[in-house]
Amino acid sequence: MSTSTKRWQRKGTVIMAAVLFGIAAFATTTRTWLNVQLPATAVQTPDLAVSGSDAATAVTAFAVVAITAGLAASIAGSVARWIVSVILVVSGIGVAAASWTVISDPAQGAAGAIGQAIGVSGAAGTVVTLTGMPWAALVSGVLIALTGVWLAIASRSWKSSRRYAPAPAAGTTTDPADSASTVTDPASPDAGNSDEGPELVDEIDSWDRLTRGDDPTNYR
C-alpha cells in the first residue's frame, strides 16, 4: 500500500473497526437486557434477568457474521470485498432491527423467559424494564452497517499484494547470448580442455597408477 493512502483508507483500520463493532454487538448479548419482576404469587423468586442471547437471538447470529466478514476482508480480493461490504451492511441492519424490536416491545422479548418461569408467556402484574444493553447493541448495529459502506469506499485504494514470485513457465529457454557464451570455439586452444575432452590427471592419480605398475605419462 502506498504511503499516500489516508489513515481512514488503511486496510488495518477498516478491518479492525468491523471486527471490534461485531465483537461489541456480540458482547451485549452476554449481558442482561431485560429485568422482569413477576407477581409475587406466581413464583417464589419473582425477579428474572433476561440476557440478550435470550431476548434477541438474531443479534448473536448477525454479530458473528459481522466478525467473520470483517476478518474475511483482510484476505479478500477486489470483487470479494464488495460482497463483504454488503454482508456487513446486512448484518448491521439485522443487529439494529433485532435490538429495536426488543426496545419497542420489552414484554415480547421477555416472553420466553417468563414462559419458562411460570408456564405462560405473560401474567398480570408483570413488570419488564430495559437495561442499557439493547441500546448499545442498536448503536453497534448501526456502526457495523456504516463500516460496510466505509469498506466499500476505502477498499478502492487497496492494492492486492503478491506473496510469491511467479514460477518460470514450462519450456522457457535461456538467453541466447548466455548460451552462446558457453560454446567453445573448436579452433581455440581451449577446445581440447572442454568438459567432453580427456580427463586431466593430477599428481596423486599419477602416483597411484605408478604404484600399480602403469606408465603415468600415457595419461598426460
JOJO-V59297 format. One record per backbone hydrogen bond with DSSP energy under -1.0 kcal/mol. NH is the residue of the N-H (numbers start at 1). CO is the residue of the C=O. If there is no record, write none. Layout:
nh: <NH:NH>
co: <CO:CO>
//
This chain:
nh: <5:9:10:14:15:16:17:18:19:20:21:22:23:24:25:26:27:28:30:31:33:34:35:36:37:38:42:48:50:52:53:55:56:61:62:63:64:65:66:67:68:69:70:71:72:73:74:75:81:83:84:85:86:87:88:89:90:91:92:93:94:95:96:97:98:99:100:101:102:103:104:105:109:110:114:115:116:117:118:119:126:127:129:131:136:137:138:139:140:141:142:143:144:145:146:147:148:149:150:151:152:153:154:155:157:158:172:179:180:181:183:188:191:193:194:197:206:207:208:209:210:211:213:214:218:219>
co: <2:6:7:10:11:12:13:14:15:16:17:18:19:20:21:22:23:24:27:28:50:50:129:48:127:46:39:36:34:31:29:51:52:57:58:59:60:61:62:63:64:65:66:67:68:69:71:72:77:79:80:81:82:83:84:85:86:87:88:89:90:91:92:93:94:95:96:97:98:99:100:101:105:106:110:111:112:113:114:115:123:37:35:33:132:133:134:135:136:137:138:139:140:141:142:143:144:145:146:147:148:149:150:151:154:155:169:175:176:177:180:185:188:190:191:194:202:203:204:205:206:207:210:209:215:216>
//
